Structures are given as C-alpha cells and as structure tokens.
Amino acid sequence: MTAKGPNRRQSQLNIERQSAMIRAEKGIDKAGYMSGNKKASITINDHSIHFYQEGLGDPILFVHGALADARMWEDHCKILSREFKVTAFTQRHFGNPGYSSKDPFGIDTHAHDLVGLIEGLAIDPVHLVGWSYGADVSLSAAIKAPHLFKSLYLYEPEDPGYLNSEVREKYHSKAKVIFTDVYKAVADNQLDIAVKKLIDSLGKRADYFSQQSLKYRIQQLDNAHTLSPQLNQTEQPAINANKLSKILIPTSVVCGSETHQMFKIVAYSAATLIPNSHLLEVDSANHMLPREEPARFCQLVKESIHQKFCINSE
C-alpha cells in the first residue's frame, strides 16, 4: 500500500481523540472494561491473552470478529451464564488501542491461539460461538483439533477458501461493495474513516456507525489499528472444501436474511460442505445481529445447543 494523506501516527491520534471525546461526553472510564466480569490472562504461544469467565455448566466460548474484542460479548456472557460457563477472550492484536506488533496476523495464527486457550483453560469440549472473522477462526480450530469442540455455532463466516471458482467469482464481486472504500481509507491511513465506512456498510445504513450504542463505537475505534493487518494478511488458512467435508462436530451455520450476499454465499457453501450441519437464516437480521440484539442472539445459540443435545428449553 502507498500511504497518502495523513500519516499513520496522525490517523491514530484522530482515533484516540474521537474515542476519548466519546468517553468524556458520557463520563466513561476507559478502565471500565466488562464491568462485573472478572478479567484474567493466560500466556498462550508466548502471547498474553485476556479473557473473562462467568457461570457454571457446559462451557461456551465466544470468538469475536473484526474491530472487536472480548467486550462485545459482555451482554451475552451475562445472559448465558445463567445456564452455561461462558468465556470471552480477546484475540492477539485486538483490544489494545494503537498497539502495533510484528506478530503474525491471520486465521491460522488465531486458530492456533484458540486451540491453546481451550487447552490452557481446560474447558474442553466447548460449544464454540464465532462471529464473522471469528467464525473463520473457529472453523480453522475445529479442523486442527476437533476433539476440543462439542458444537459449533458460526454466524456469517466470511473466508472464501472453500468456494468453487464460479461461486468465488460471485463472492468477490459482492465483497467489493463492502470493502472497496475501506481499502482506500486504510491505504490513505485514514483509519477513523475506514472504521466508519466498514461499519456503515456492514450495518447497511449510511449512519449506522454513529447510531450505534456508545460502547460499540468505542470498541471499534479502539481496534482500528487491526484493519490494516487484517485486510492485508498473507497467511493461507487450511480451510478448504475437503477439510470442511470431514468436520463431524454438530454445527449450525447461520446468516441474517437481510445481510450482504457475500456472507450468504459463504454460509450456504459451508453448510452444504459440513456433513453434520444445520443452516439457519434469521429473519430481519444482518451481519451486525450479535451486536444489535444480544438477547436474541443468545436465544438462538441456546436453542441450537438444546436441539443438538435434546435438552428441554425452559
């Protein structure tokens, strides 16, 4: 990428100012991070991973997507901890505003960390819930270590690695609608603009970013520094049609009825390839469902687990 416009440092300062202004306006302390949940850390693959745990019962592990960290699952943890032992964690590179690292960034690296986290916390087998990029990481981890997982709940995975050539061409044409302006803003080191453009596009509304809950705007700006490494990752994840066809873990592949076609293409393909899978299209939902409606999303996750394991839902 050739940098144009503001330099990277200036772009980061713009983001930090915006985030600070939002916090100051609402009287929020940056340290107030998933209040009520105990924060802890564990070293996995020579990297410190922060996580939160709450509740008792079968373990559920949440895997966040782009421009996010463990904080996005705060409401979900409170809801599902009434029945399950829930864990939310922040993936490497995320959750630390302005943090720059030479560590590798990619689905394989994050999947390797995920496997290590589950083993390190001794919470296997887990019900794994992944959203967007987190669903891709979840799939990769399931391929690497299937014995660690009791079920998979994949909301709108996005990696095209298992699409055939014809479908992949359609996928890329649809992806341009979402990412063309985002790539340009990142290339120009205008990360604050890139964040807004991506979130507006995913939410399918021009003012979606500014109309979100305050806490989500803060989280997205805090993770703006991850956009460039994520959009330019060079790792080649071992997620292909053959690997998916060998996944025997009970799996739900889920997408919203109002989401971008790019995500529907991937979801339908994944559900077709994974033998023991169930495809669900959620009415009146888009890519941002987990953030827009935590209670509804949790109910969907809970119903999926209950149906797979014949548990009577209360």
Number of C-alpha atoms within 10 A of each C-alpha: 11 7 14 14 12 14 12 18 11 14 22 23 13 18 26 19 13 17 21 18 14 16 16 12 9 10 10 14 10 11 7 8 13 16 10 11 14 11 14 12 13 15 13 18 12 8 14 14 20 18 20 22 19 19 17 13 12 16 22 27 25 25 27 27 21 18 25 25 25 23 22 25 23 17 17 22 27 15 17 20 20 13 13 19 19 27 24 25 25 23 24 23 24 25 24 16 19 20 14 12 11 7 10 15 19 20 27 21 19 21 24 17 22 24 21 17 20 18 14 13 10 11 19 19 17 22 24 25 21 23 25 22 23 26 27 28 30 30 27 26 26 25 19 17 12 17 12 20 23 21 24 26 25 29 29 31 28 21 22 23 16 19 19 12 11 8 14 17 13 14 21 13 12 16 16 13 13 19 18 12 16 25 22 17 22 25 18 20 25 25 29 22 19 24 24 21 24 23 25 19 21 19 22 17 12 14 14 16 21 13 11 16 11 15 13 18 21 22 21 25 27 25 23 30 28 25 20 18 16 16 14 12 13 12 12 10 16 18 21 17 17 12 17 21 15 13 18 15 19 20 25 25 24 24 29 22 16 16 21 21 17 23 25 22 21 24 26 18 19 30 21 17 19 22 16 15 20 18 17 18 19 16 10 10 17 21 25 18 20 20 16 16 13 18 17 13 17 17 14 16 21 16 16 21 22 14 11 14 12 10 12 8 9 4
